[in-house]
């Protein structure tokens, strides 16, 4: 479950940062991140669907060797 929280956080940051209004509305970007992270954590199957897509690559959180 801890890994899921890490992926949910990474996905929420990725999506919020890609939002067109991110630079113009930084407070809204933070709000968007929090909401996305909460939703993705509460719905693990939905979160897992995004891993390995163009949104969050499968190896996004792998350690560099």
Helices and strands as residue ranges (DSSP letters): H 2-18, H 26-42, H 44-50
